Amino acid sequence: MQLNDISPAPGSRKSKRRVGRGAGSGWGKTSARGQKGQRARAGGGVRPGFEGGQLPLQMRVPKFGFRSRVGLHTAEVRLAELRKVKGEVIDLAALQSANVVPRNAKRARIMLSGDIDRAVTVAAAGGVKVTRGARAAIEAAGGKVED
């Protein structure tokens, strides 16, 4: 089998409608565009969401949601990923040097996911925060969280 032998299954690809090819084709004369109007003209039509000048729906409905600028630069760290960090003190620089968080992260939050098997000290002053469950797991392993 060669690449030029490959073809789609029969009937799976429908051929494109060819309009304006005479009355016998069924799509002649106005080419399925109707008689007159903006959509019948070449290059005519309106942009998506346009309602003829009426205030469009997406402008009428109430807006919601919010994208936190803090969240853009906050990295989430699982408790199990702390194994990759060498040393006892964990701060943002240590997490970045171990490639646990990206270089552009300005702060990190340690979540309770997985387990930790050694005693570590989390320096909160270094831009690292710890969730309540992760704090309990770190302290149960003999470590501590400095506030």
KESEZA-652846 format. One record per atom (N, C-alpha, C): residue in one letter; x, y negated, z negated. Coordinates in Angstrom, 2 decimals, padded with zeros to 5 digits. Atoms other than C-alpha are relative to their C-alpha. Layout:
<rs>
<r A, <X, Y, Z>>
...
</rs>
This chain:
<rs>
<r M, <000.84, 001.19, 000.00>>
<r M, <000.00, 000.00, 000.00>>
<r M, <000.88, -001.25, 000.00>>
<r Q, <-000.72, 001.26, -000.09>>
<r Q, <001.24, -003.47, 000.92>>
<r Q, <-000.90, -001.13, -000.50>>
<r L, <000.79, 001.15, 000.45>>
<r L, <000.15, -006.90, -000.30>>
<r L, <-001.02, -000.43, 001.05>>
<r N, <000.92, 000.42, -001.04>>
<r N, <-001.45, -007.61, 003.07>>
<r N, <-001.12, 001.01, 000.24>>
<r D, <001.10, -000.97, -000.11>>
<r D, <-003.63, -004.49, 002.72>>
<r D, <-001.09, -000.25, -001.03>>
<r I, <000.96, 000.22, 001.08>>
<r I, <-005.39, -005.79, -000.39>>
<r I, <-001.10, -000.92, 000.49>>
<r S, <001.12, 000.86, -000.36>>
<r S, <-008.86, -007.18, 000.23>>
<r S, <-001.10, 000.20, -001.04>>
<r P, <001.07, -000.16, 000.99>>
<r P, <-011.88, -007.82, -001.98>>
<r P, <-001.01, 001.06, 000.43>>
<r A, <001.00, -001.02, -000.28>>
<r A, <-014.64, -005.23, -002.22>>
<r A, <-001.07, -000.57, 000.92>>
<r P, <001.02, 000.50, -000.92>>
<r P, <-017.26, -005.49, 000.51>>
<r P, <-001.22, -000.52, -000.75>>
<r G, <001.17, 000.60, 000.63>>
<r G, <-020.09, -007.83, -000.52>>
<r G, <000.31, -000.80, -001.25>>
<r S, <-000.32, 000.73, 001.22>>
<r S, <-018.21, -009.34, -003.47>>
<r S, <000.28, -001.48, 000.27>>
<r R, <-000.31, 001.39, -000.34>>
<r R, <-017.26, -012.55, -001.62>>
<r R, <-001.03, -000.49, 001.01>>
<r K, <001.01, 000.55, -000.89>>
<r K, <-020.08, -014.59, -000.10>>
<r K, <000.62, -001.11, 000.83>>
<r S, <-000.60, 001.02, -000.86>>
<r S, <-019.15, -016.73, 002.90>>
<r S, <-000.65, -001.35, -000.25>>
<r K, <000.41, 001.37, 000.26>>
<r K, <-019.44, -020.51, 002.65>>
<r K, <-001.13, -000.40, 000.93>>
<r R, <001.11, 000.48, -000.84>>
<r R, <-022.63, -022.18, 003.92>>
<r R, <000.52, -001.03, 000.99>>
<r R, <-000.44, 000.94, -001.03>>
<r R, <-021.89, -023.92, 007.23>>
<r R, <-001.21, -000.78, 000.46>>
<r V, <001.16, 000.83, -000.31>>
<r V, <-024.32, -026.80, 007.61>>
<r V, <000.28, -000.84, 001.24>>
<r G, <-000.12, 000.88, -001.16>>
<r G, <-025.01, -028.99, 010.64>>
<r G, <000.46, 000.74, 001.24>>
<r R, <-000.43, -000.78, -001.16>>
<r R, <-024.55, -026.22, 013.21>>
<r R, <-001.20, 000.40, 000.87>>
<r G, <001.13, -000.25, -000.89>>
<r G, <-027.89, -026.44, 015.02>>
<r G, <-001.22, 000.50, -000.73>>
<r A, <001.29, -000.34, 000.60>>
<r A, <-031.54, -025.75, 014.36>>
<r A, <-000.12, 001.50, -000.25>>
<r G, <000.12, -001.44, 000.15>>
<r G, <-031.18, -021.98, 014.78>>
<r G, <000.68, 000.54, -001.25>>
<r S, <-000.72, -000.49, 001.18>>
<r S, <-028.86, -021.71, 011.80>>
<r S, <-000.84, -000.10, -001.26>>
<r G, <000.80, 000.23, 001.21>>
<r G, <-031.52, -022.88, 009.34>>
<r G, <000.53, -001.16, -000.82>>
<r W, <-000.58, 001.13, 000.74>>
<r W, <-029.22, -025.66, 008.09>>
<r W, <000.37, -001.13, 000.97>>
<r G, <-000.30, 001.03, -001.00>>
<r G, <-029.38, -028.01, 011.11>>
<r G, <-000.59, -001.35, -000.38>>
<r K, <000.53, 001.36, 000.10>>
<r K, <-030.52, -031.62, 011.58>>
<r K, <000.50, -000.74, -001.24>>
<r T, <-000.42, 000.77, 001.18>>
<r T, <-030.33, -033.11, 008.05>>
<r T, <000.97, 000.78, -000.88>>
<r S, <-000.99, -000.83, 000.72>>
<r S, <-028.05, -030.29, 006.83>>
<r S, <-000.36, 000.19, -001.46>>
<r A, <000.49, -000.30, 001.35>>
<r A, <-030.17, -029.52, 003.74>>
<r A, <000.16, -001.15, -000.97>>
<r R, <-000.14, 001.17, 000.87>>
<r R, <-029.79, -033.09, 002.44>>
<r R, <-001.30, -000.78, -000.14>>
<r G, <001.24, 000.77, 000.03>>
<r G, <-033.40, -034.22, 002.90>>
<r G, <000.03, -001.10, 001.04>>
<r Q, <000.12, 001.02, -001.04>>
<r Q, <-034.41, -037.31, 004.88>>
<r Q, <000.97, -001.17, -000.22>>
<r K, <-000.84, 001.17, 000.22>>
<r K, <-032.91, -040.49, 003.44>>
<r K, <000.37, -000.08, -001.47>>
<r G, <-000.35, 000.23, 001.40>>
<r G, <-031.37, -041.73, 000.25>>
<r G, <001.48, 000.10, -000.25>>
<r Q, <-001.41, 000.08, 000.36>>
<r Q, <-028.09, -042.03, -001.57>>
<r Q, <000.69, 001.35, 000.19>>
<r R, <-000.63, -001.31, -000.11>>
<r R, <-027.44, -038.28, -001.62>>
<r R, <000.03, 000.54, 001.42>>
<r A, <000.00, -000.44, -001.39>>
<r A, <-028.17, -037.93, 002.09>>
<r A, <001.16, -000.60, 000.78>>
<r R, <-001.06, 000.69, -000.73>>
<r R, <-025.37, -040.29, 003.10>>
<r R, <001.36, 000.66, -000.23>>
<r A, <-001.37, -000.50, 000.16>>
<r A, <-021.76, -039.36, 003.66>>
<r A, <000.68, -000.79, -001.11>>
<r G, <-000.68, 000.66, 001.12>>
<r G, <-019.77, -040.11, 000.51>>
<r G, <-000.95, -000.46, -001.07>>
<r G, <001.00, 000.45, 000.97>>
<r G, <-023.01, -040.73, -001.38>>
<r G, <-000.04, 000.89, -001.21>>
<r G, <000.14, -000.76, 001.23>>
<r G, <-023.97, -039.47, -004.78>>
<r G, <000.37, -000.86, -001.19>>
<r V, <-000.28, 000.74, 001.22>>
<r V, <-023.60, -040.58, -008.37>>
<r V, <000.91, 000.84, -000.88>>
<r R, <-000.91, -000.71, 000.88>>
<r R, <-021.11, -039.67, -011.06>>
<r R, <-000.78, 000.88, -000.99>>
<r P, <000.69, -000.85, 000.98>>
<r P, <-021.97, -036.94, -013.59>>
<r P, <-000.45, -000.81, -001.20>>
<r G, <000.55, 000.70, 001.16>>
<r G, <-024.19, -038.24, -016.39>>
<r G, <-000.70, -001.29, 000.35>>
<r F, <000.65, 001.26, -000.39>>
<r F, <-025.47, -041.25, -014.39>>
<r F, <-001.49, 000.22, 000.09>>
<r E, <001.45, -000.15, 000.04>>
<r E, <-029.21, -041.77, -014.93>>
<r E, <-000.68, -001.17, 000.68>>
<r G, <000.65, 001.07, -000.75>>
<r G, <-029.96, -044.53, -012.44>>
<r G, <000.05, -001.34, -000.68>>
<r G, <-000.10, 001.27, 000.71>>
<r G, <-028.89, -047.34, -014.72>>
<r G, <-000.58, 000.05, -001.40>>
<r Q, <000.49, -000.20, 001.37>>
<r Q, <-030.81, -046.10, -017.75>>
<r Q, <001.17, 000.41, -000.87>>
<r L, <-001.09, -000.35, 000.92>>
<r L, <-028.62, -045.69, -020.82>>
<r L, <000.15, 001.52, -000.04>>
<r P, <-000.16, -001.45, -000.11>>
<r P, <-027.16, -042.18, -020.37>>
<r P, <-000.12, 000.70, -001.34>>
<r L, <000.24, -000.80, 001.20>>
<r L, <-027.85, -039.40, -022.82>>
<r L, <001.20, 000.02, -000.93>>
<r Q, <-001.17, -000.10, 000.87>>
<r Q, <-024.26, -039.14, -024.06>>
<r Q, <000.29, -001.30, -000.72>>
<r M, <-000.15, 001.27, 000.71>>
<r M, <-024.42, -042.81, -025.03>>
<r M, <-001.14, -000.22, -000.99>>
<r R, <001.16, 000.18, 000.87>>
<r R, <-027.86, -042.52, -026.67>>
<r R, <000.07, 000.83, -001.28>>
<r V, <-000.01, -000.88, 001.17>>
<r V, <-027.16, -039.64, -029.04>>
<r V, <001.06, -000.47, -001.00>>
<r P, <-000.98, 000.45, 000.99>>
<r P, <-025.33, -040.30, -032.32>>
<r P, <001.31, 000.75, 000.12>>
<r K, <-001.33, -000.61, -000.08>>
<r K, <-021.62, -039.63, -032.39>>
<r K, <000.34, 000.61, -001.36>>
<r F, <-000.41, -000.64, 001.25>>
<r F, <-020.01, -037.39, -034.97>>
<r F, <001.41, 000.51, 000.17>>
<r G, <-001.34, -000.57, -000.04>>
<r G, <-016.67, -035.93, -035.86>>
<r G, <001.07, -001.03, -000.27>>
<r F, <-001.12, 000.85, 000.39>>
<r F, <-013.32, -037.29, -036.80>>
<r F, <001.26, 000.81, 000.15>>
<r R, <-001.28, -000.69, -000.10>>
<r R, <-009.75, -036.35, -035.97>>
<r R, <000.99, -000.70, -000.91>>
<r S, <-000.89, 000.58, 000.99>>
<r S, <-007.46, -036.95, -038.89>>
<r S, <001.41, -000.14, 000.57>>
<r R, <-001.38, 000.19, -000.42>>
<r R, <-004.09, -038.45, -038.04>>
<r R, <000.96, 000.75, -000.92>>
<r V, <-000.82, -000.74, 000.94>>
<r V, <-002.72, -036.76, -041.15>>
<r V, <000.09, 001.47, 000.44>>
<r G, <000.04, -001.39, -000.41>>
<r G, <-003.79, -033.36, -039.83>>
<r G, <000.88, 000.31, 001.20>>
<r L, <-000.84, -000.22, -001.17>>
<r L, <-001.81, -033.84, -036.63>>
<r L, <001.43, 000.34, -000.37>>
<r H, <-001.39, -000.20, 000.40>>
<r H, <001.46, -033.78, -038.55>>
<r H, <000.13, 000.87, -001.24>>
<r T, <-000.04, -000.90, 001.15>>
<r T, <000.54, -031.31, -041.31>>
<r T, <000.05, 001.44, 000.49>>
<r A, <-000.16, -001.40, -000.41>>
<r A, <001.76, -027.74, -040.83>>
<r A, <-000.52, 000.92, -001.10>>
<r E, <000.47, -000.99, 000.96>>
<r E, <000.09, -024.76, -042.48>>
<r E, <001.03, 001.13, -000.08>>
<r V, <-001.01, -001.05, 000.22>>
<r V, <002.47, -022.22, -043.99>>
<r V, <-000.65, 001.10, -000.82>>
<r R, <000.52, -001.14, 000.77>>
<r R, <001.41, -018.75, -045.09>>
<r R, <001.02, 000.38, -001.07>>
<r L, <-000.87, -000.38, 001.12>>
<r L, <002.79, -017.43, -048.34>>
<r L, <001.03, 001.03, 000.44>>
<r A, <-000.91, -001.03, -000.46>>
<r A, <004.36, -014.47, -046.53>>
<r A, <001.15, -000.58, 000.83>>
<r E, <-001.05, 000.60, -000.82>>
<r E, <006.35, -016.83, -044.28>>
<r E, <001.12, -000.60, -000.83>>
<r L, <-001.05, 000.55, 000.86>>
<r L, <008.32, -018.09, -047.28>>
<r L, <001.20, 000.95, -000.11>>
<r R, <-001.13, -000.94, 000.00>>
<r R, <010.47, -014.94, -046.94>>
<r R, <001.10, -000.45, 000.94>>
<r K, <-000.99, 000.44, -000.99>>
<r K, <012.18, -016.55, -043.94>>
<r K, <000.91, -001.10, -000.54>>
<r V, <-000.77, 001.13, 000.55>>
<r V, <013.42, -019.47, -046.08>>
<r V, <001.08, 000.54, -000.92>>
<r K, <-001.12, -000.38, 000.86>>
<r K, <016.86, -018.93, -047.58>>
<r K, <000.10, -001.01, -001.14>>
<r G, <-000.14, 000.89, 001.14>>
<r G, <017.47, -020.38, -051.01>>
<r G, <-001.21, 000.06, -000.90>>
<r E, <001.05, -000.05, 001.01>>
<r E, <015.36, -020.88, -054.08>>
<r E, <-000.96, -001.18, 000.09>>
<r V, <000.84, 001.20, -000.06>>
<r V, <014.06, -024.42, -053.51>>
<r V, <-000.62, -000.13, 001.38>>
<r I, <000.72, 000.14, -001.27>>
<r I, <011.41, -024.85, -050.84>>
<r I, <-000.54, -001.41, 000.11>>
<r D, <000.55, 001.32, -000.32>>
<r D, <010.83, -028.31, -049.42>>
<r D, <-000.15, -000.06, 001.51>>
<r L, <000.29, 000.13, -001.43>>
<r L, <009.99, -029.65, -045.95>>
<r L, <001.25, 000.26, 000.84>>
<r A, <-001.25, -000.20, -000.76>>
<r A, <013.64, -029.68, -044.81>>
<r A, <000.37, 001.48, 000.07>>
<r A, <-000.31, -001.43, 000.01>>
<r A, <014.11, -026.04, -045.85>>
<r A, <-000.94, 000.77, 000.92>>
<r L, <000.96, -000.66, -000.88>>
<r L, <010.95, -025.00, -044.00>>
<r L, <000.32, -000.28, 001.47>>
<r Q, <-000.34, 000.35, -001.39>>
<r Q, <012.06, -026.85, -040.87>>
<r Q, <001.28, 000.71, 000.44>>
<r S, <-001.26, -000.66, -000.38>>
<r S, <015.57, -025.37, -040.92>>
<r S, <-000.20, 001.50, 000.20>>
<r A, <000.29, -001.42, -000.17>>
<r A, <014.07, -021.86, -041.21>>
<r A, <-000.99, 000.24, 001.15>>
<r N, <000.95, -000.07, -001.12>>
<r N, <011.77, -022.61, -038.20>>
<r N, <-001.37, 000.53, -000.41>>
<r V, <001.34, -000.37, 000.46>>
<r V, <008.66, -022.02, -040.29>>
<r V, <-001.01, -001.06, 000.41>>
<r V, <000.86, 001.10, -000.45>>
<r V, <007.20, -025.45, -039.47>>
<r V, <000.73, -000.74, 001.13>>
<r P, <-000.66, 000.73, -001.09>>
<r P, <007.85, -027.58, -036.36>>
<r P, <000.78, -001.21, -000.49>>
<r R, <-000.86, 001.13, 000.37>>
<r R, <010.40, -030.40, -036.40>>
<r R, <-000.78, -001.29, -000.20>>
<r N, <000.74, 001.26, 000.11>>
<r N, <007.73, -033.10, -035.98>>
<r N, <-000.96, -000.01, -001.19>>
<r A, <000.89, -000.05, 001.15>>
<r A, <005.83, -031.98, -039.11>>
<r A, <000.49, -000.99, -001.07>>
<r K, <-000.35, 000.96, 001.05>>
<r K, <005.74, -034.70, -041.75>>
<r K, <-000.37, 000.51, -001.38>>
<r R, <000.38, -000.62, 001.26>>
<r R, <004.13, -032.56, -044.43>>
<r R, <-000.42, 001.44, 000.27>>
<r A, <000.37, -001.40, -000.15>>
<r A, <003.31, -028.91, -045.06>>
<r A, <-000.89, 000.39, -001.17>>
<r R, <000.87, -000.51, 001.05>>
<r R, <000.68, -027.02, -047.02>>
<r R, <000.14, 001.52, -000.02>>
<r I, <-000.18, -001.44, 000.15>>
<r I, <001.34, -023.53, -048.36>>
<r I, <-001.34, 000.62, -000.38>>
<r M, <001.29, -000.66, 000.21>>
<r M, <-001.73, -021.27, -048.13>>
<r M, <000.21, 001.39, -000.58>>
<r L, <-000.05, -001.36, 000.53>>
<r L, <-002.50, -017.99, -049.88>>
<r L, <-000.35, 000.96, 001.12>>
<r S, <000.18, -001.01, -001.04>>
<r S, <-002.01, -015.46, -047.08>>
<r S, <001.22, 000.89, -000.04>>
<r G, <-001.14, -000.89, 000.21>>
<r G, <000.17, -012.44, -047.69>>
<r G, <000.44, -000.08, -001.45>>
<r D, <-000.50, 000.03, 001.37>>
<r D, <002.30, -012.08, -050.78>>
<r D, <001.44, -000.45, -000.02>>
<r I, <-001.39, 000.45, 000.19>>
<r I, <005.60, -013.30, -052.16>>
<r I, <000.64, 000.92, -001.02>>
<r D, <-000.64, -001.00, 000.84>>
<r D, <008.13, -010.99, -053.76>>
<r D, <001.16, -000.54, -000.80>>
<r R, <-001.12, 000.57, 000.75>>
<r R, <010.70, -013.40, -055.20>>
<r R, <-000.42, -001.33, -000.62>>
<r A, <000.30, 001.24, 000.70>>
<r A, <010.75, -016.38, -057.50>>
<r A, <000.57, -001.18, 000.80>>
<r V, <-000.43, 001.19, -000.73>>
<r V, <010.90, -019.69, -055.64>>
<r V, <-000.51, -001.23, -000.72>>
<r T, <000.44, 001.28, 000.54>>
<r T, <010.61, -023.32, -056.63>>
<r T, <-000.46, -000.87, 001.16>>
<r V, <000.55, 000.85, -001.06>>
<r V, <008.34, -025.45, -054.43>>
<r V, <000.08, -001.43, -000.46>>
<r A, <-000.15, 001.42, 000.34>>
<r A, <009.31, -029.11, -054.48>>
<r A, <-001.10, -000.79, 000.69>>
<r A, <001.12, 000.75, -000.57>>
<r A, <006.07, -031.04, -053.98>>
<r A, <000.43, -001.39, 000.45>>
<r A, <-000.48, 001.33, -000.38>>
<r A, <008.03, -034.27, -053.76>>
<r A, <000.59, 000.00, 001.40>>
<r G, <-000.59, -000.10, -001.33>>
<r G, <009.57, -032.98, -050.52>>
<r G, <-001.02, 000.12, 001.11>>
<r G, <001.01, -000.04, -001.05>>
<r G, <006.30, -033.24, -048.58>>
<r G, <-000.72, 001.33, 000.12>>
<r V, <000.65, -001.31, -000.03>>
<r V, <004.99, -029.78, -049.47>>
<r V, <-001.08, 000.04, -001.06>>
<r K, <001.09, -000.18, 000.94>>
<r K, <001.62, -029.15, -051.08>>
<r K, <-000.35, 001.47, -000.04>>
<r V, <000.30, -001.41, 000.22>>
<r V, <000.33, -025.86, -052.42>>
<r V, <-001.47, 000.13, -000.38>>
<r T, <001.40, -000.22, 000.37>>
<r T, <-003.22, -024.54, -052.55>>
<r T, <-000.06, 000.70, -001.36>>
<r R, <000.17, -000.55, 001.33>>
<r R, <-004.65, -023.28, -055.81>>
<r R, <000.36, 001.49, -000.05>>
<r G, <-000.29, -001.44, -000.04>>
<r G, <-004.45, -019.59, -054.82>>
<r G, <001.47, 000.28, 000.21>>
<r A, <-001.43, -000.19, -000.25>>
<r A, <-000.90, -019.93, -053.49>>
<r A, <000.81, -000.34, -001.24>>
<r R, <-000.69, 000.38, 001.25>>
<r R, <000.17, -021.68, -056.71>>
<r R, <-000.04, 001.15, -001.00>>
<r A, <000.13, -001.12, 000.93>>
<r A, <-001.16, -018.77, -058.77>>
<r A, <000.89, 001.16, 000.42>>
<r A, <-000.82, -001.10, -000.47>>
<r A, <000.65, -016.24, -056.57>>
<r A, <001.49, -000.28, -000.20>>
<r I, <-001.41, 000.38, 000.19>>
<r I, <003.96, -018.15, -056.75>>
<r I, <000.37, 000.12, -001.47>>
<r E, <-000.29, -000.07, 001.44>>
<r E, <003.73, -018.43, -060.54>>
<r E, <-000.04, 001.44, -000.50>>
<r A, <000.05, -001.42, 000.40>>
<r A, <002.81, -014.73, -060.83>>
<r A, <001.27, 000.73, 000.41>>
<r A, <-001.26, -000.61, -000.44>>
<r A, <006.00, -013.88, -058.91>>
<r A, <001.19, -000.53, -000.78>>
<r G, <-001.08, 000.53, 000.81>>
<r G, <008.04, -015.85, -061.45>>
<r G, <000.52, -001.34, 000.49>>
<r G, <-000.43, 001.30, -000.52>>
<r G, <008.36, -019.05, -059.44>>
<r G, <-000.74, -001.13, -000.66>>
<r K, <000.72, 001.15, 000.56>>
<r K, <007.14, -022.56, -060.16>>
<r K, <-000.21, -001.03, 001.09>>
<r V, <000.34, 001.07, -000.92>>
<r V, <005.59, -025.50, -058.37>>
<r V, <000.18, -001.32, -000.73>>
<r E, <-000.26, 001.29, 000.62>>
<r E, <006.96, -028.93, -059.22>>
<r E, <-000.94, -001.04, 000.60>>
<r D, <000.92, 001.04, -000.48>>
<r D, <004.41, -031.73, -058.99>>
<r D, <000.66, -001.34, 000.09>>
</rs>
